[in-house]
Amino acid sequence: MSKVVIFGAGGRAGRHAVTEAVARGHQVTAVVRDAAKHRSLAGDGVTVVSGDVTRADSVAAVASGHDAAINAAARLDMASDEFYVSAAHALSSGLPRAGVGRLLWIGIGTMLEAAPGVPVHDTPGFPEEGRAFSLGHAAGLDALRTAGAEIDWLVLAPPPVVLDDEAPRTGRYRTGGGQVLPAGEGASGFSYADLAVALVDEIETPKHHRSLTAVAA
C-alpha cells in the first residue's frame, strides 16, 4: 500500500484516479482548490484537502509523507501556458521537498504527433482555441523536462478525442511513444476509468520515465 496525493481530484480524470487508487488499497490525499466544495470525495482511504498546484510551498505541504503524486489539475481562469508551466515548476520543486519522487501527469492527446514532427495541434484546420490550450500543455511538458533528476515524472497522454466518463473499467490499455497510437483491432473509445488504471499501474510498477507517452484502448 502506498500513499498517493492527487492534484485536481475534483475533476473527471481526478475522480477516476481517486477511485482506482483506493480500490487497490492505496491511501489517497485528494487535493482541490476548495475542500468544502468537494466533501463527497472523502471516504474510506480518502482525505480531502485544499491546495494550490501552482505554488511549490503548497505542493510540498500537502504532499509530505506520500509516495507518489498524480496531477489531473486544470484551470480555465488562467492562460493555459501560465497555468501548466506554473504547475510544472511547483510540482518539480515542491514534490522533492516533500520526499515524493514519482509524478504522473495527465497530458492531452493533441500534444502527440500525428506525423513525425507534427503534433496534432499543428495539423491543418485545427481549431485555434484548442491549439492554445494544447500549447499550454506542451509548455508544461517543456518545463518538466528541465526538472532535476530527483523527480521521476511521466506525462501520459490519452487519444485526442473526448474520453468516455461513463464507460466501465476494463483494465485494458496500450502505451506507446510520443505519437498518436493507431486504433487497435476491435478497440472502442478510451475511458477515464482505464486512464486511471494506467496511472496507478505506473505508480505500482513504473515502466516509463521522464517522457511523453501515449495511452489508448
C-alpha positions in Angstrom: 0.0 0.0 0.0 1.2 3.5 -0.9 0.1 7.0 -0.1 -0.8 8.9 -3.2 -1.5 12.6 -3.5 -3.8 13.5 -6.4 -4.0 17.2 -7.5 -7.1 18.2 -9.3 -9.0 15.4 -7.7 -12.4 17.1 -8.2 -12.4 16.8 -12.0 -13.4 13.8 -14.1 -9.9 12.4 -14.5 -9.0 13.1 -10.9 -12.1 11.4 -9.5 -11.5 8.3 -11.5 -7.9 8.2 -10.3 -9.0 8.5 -6.7 -11.5 5.6 -7.2 -8.8 3.4 -8.9 -6.2 4.1 -6.3 -8.5 3.5 -3.3 -9.8 0.3 -4.9 -6.3 -1.1 -4.9 -5.7 -0.3 -1.3 -3.8 2.9 -1.5 -4.3 5.8 0.8 -5.2 9.0 -1.1 -5.0 12.6 -0.4 -7.4 14.4 -2.8 -6.2 18.0 -3.4 -8.7 20.5 -4.7 -8.8 24.3 -4.6 -11.7 24.4 -2.1 -12.1 21.3 0.0 -15.5 22.5 1.2 -16.9 22.1 -2.3 -15.7 18.5 -2.7 -16.7 16.8 0.5 -18.2 14.0 -1.5 -14.7 12.8 -2.3 -14.0 12.0 1.3 -14.4 8.4 2.5 -12.5 5.3 3.5 -9.0 5.8 2.3 -9.5 9.4 1.1 -8.7 12.6 2.8 -9.7 15.9 1.0 -7.5 19.0 1.4 -7.3 22.4 -0.2 -4.1 23.1 -2.1 -2.6 25.1 -5.0 -0.8 23.1 -7.6 0.9 26.3 -8.9 2.7 27.1 -5.6 5.7 25.0 -4.6 5.1 25.6 -0.9 1.5 24.4 -1.1 2.6 21.3 -3.1 5.3 20.5 -0.5 2.8 20.9 2.4 0.0 18.7 1.0 2.4 16.1 -0.5 4.5 15.5 2.6 4.6 11.8 3.6 3.3 10.5 0.3 5.0 8.0 -2.1 3.7 9.3 -5.4 1.7 12.1 -7.0 -0.8 12.4 -9.8 -1.6 15.7 -11.5 -5.0 15.9 -13.0 -5.5 19.6 -12.3 -6.7 22.2 -14.9 -7.8 25.8 -14.6 -9.8 27.8 -17.1 -9.4 31.2 -15.2 -5.7 31.4 -16.2 -4.0 31.3 -19.5 -3.2 27.7 -20.4 0.6 28.2 -20.7 0.7 30.2 -17.5 -1.1 27.5 -15.5 0.7 24.4 -16.8 4.2 26.0 -16.7 3.5 27.2 -13.1 2.2 23.8 -12.1 5.2 22.0 -13.6 7.7 24.3 -11.8 5.7 24.0 -8.5 5.5 20.2 -8.7 9.0 19.6 -9.8 10.2 21.8 -6.9 7.6 21.0 -4.2 7.4 17.3 -4.5 11.1 16.5 -3.9 11.0 18.8 -0.9 8.1 16.6 0.4 10.1 13.4 -0.3 8.0 12.4 -3.3 10.0 11.1 -6.2 7.3 9.9 -8.7 4.9 12.2 -10.6 2.2 11.0 -13.1 0.9 13.9 -15.1 -2.2 13.6 -17.3 -1.5 15.1 -20.7 -3.7 15.8 -23.7 -3.8 13.8 -26.9 -3.4 16.9 -29.1 0.2 17.2 -27.9 1.0 13.8 -29.5 2.4 13.7 -33.1 0.0 13.0 -35.9 3.0 12.6 -38.2 6.8 12.8 -37.5 7.5 16.2 -36.0 3.9 17.4 -36.3 1.8 17.4 -33.2 -2.0 17.2 -33.6 -2.4 20.8 -32.7 -0.3 21.9 -35.6 -2.2 19.9 -38.3 -4.2 22.0 -40.9 -7.5 23.2 -39.7 -7.0 22.6 -36.0 -9.2 25.0 -34.0 -7.2 28.0 -32.7 -8.8 27.9 -29.3 -8.0 24.3 -28.8 -4.5 24.9 -30.1 -3.8 27.5 -27.4 -4.9 25.1 -24.7 -2.8 22.3 -26.2 0.3 24.6 -26.5 -0.1 25.3 -22.8 0.1 21.6 -22.0 3.2 21.4 -24.3 4.8 24.3 -22.4 4.2 22.5 -19.2 5.9 19.4 -20.6 8.9 21.5 -21.7 9.1 22.8 -18.1 9.0 19.3 -16.7 11.9 18.4 -19.0 14.1 21.0 -17.1 13.4 19.3 -13.8 16.2 17.8 -11.8 16.8 14.0 -11.5 15.2 13.9 -8.1 11.7 13.8 -9.7 10.8 10.9 -11.9 7.9 12.3 -14.0 5.8 10.8 -16.7 3.2 12.6 -18.9 0.5 10.1 -20.0 -1.5 11.4 -23.0 -4.8 9.7 -24.0 -6.1 9.9 -27.5 -7.1 13.3 -29.0 -10.8 12.6 -28.5 -13.3 13.3 -25.8 -12.8 10.5 -23.2 -15.8 8.4 -22.0 -16.7 9.4 -18.5 -19.4 6.7 -18.1 -17.7 3.6 -19.6 -16.9 0.9 -17.1 -13.3 0.0 -16.2 -11.9 -2.8 -18.4 -8.3 -2.7 -17.1 -7.0 -2.9 -20.7 -4.9 -0.3 -22.4 -1.9 0.2 -24.7 1.1 2.6 -24.3 3.4 3.9 -27.0 5.8 6.8 -27.6 5.0 10.4 -28.4 2.8 9.6 -31.4 -0.9 9.1 -31.6 -1.5 5.3 -31.3 -3.3 3.8 -34.2 -6.7 2.3 -33.4 -6.3 -1.2 -32.0 -8.2 -4.1 -33.5 -11.7 -4.1 -32.0 -10.9 -1.1 -29.8 -13.6 1.3 -28.8 -13.3 4.8 -27.3 -10.9 5.2 -24.4 -12.4 5.9 -20.9 -11.3 7.9 -17.9 -11.6 4.7 -15.9 -8.9 2.9 -17.9 -6.8 6.0 -18.0 -6.9 5.8 -14.2 -5.8 2.1 -14.4 -2.7 3.2 -16.5 -1.9 5.9 -14.0 -2.0 3.7 -10.9 -0.1 0.9 -12.8 2.7 3.4 -13.3 2.8 4.1 -9.6 2.8 0.4 -8.7 5.1 -0.8 -11.4 6.9 2.1 -13.2 7.7 1.3 -16.8 8.1 4.8 -18.4 10.2 7.6 -17.2 10.7 11.3 -17.9 8.8 11.1 -21.2 5.6 11.9 -23.0 3.8 8.6 -23.5 0.6 7.8 -25.4 -2.0 5.6 -23.8 -5.1 4.3 -25.6 -7.5 1.4 -25.7 
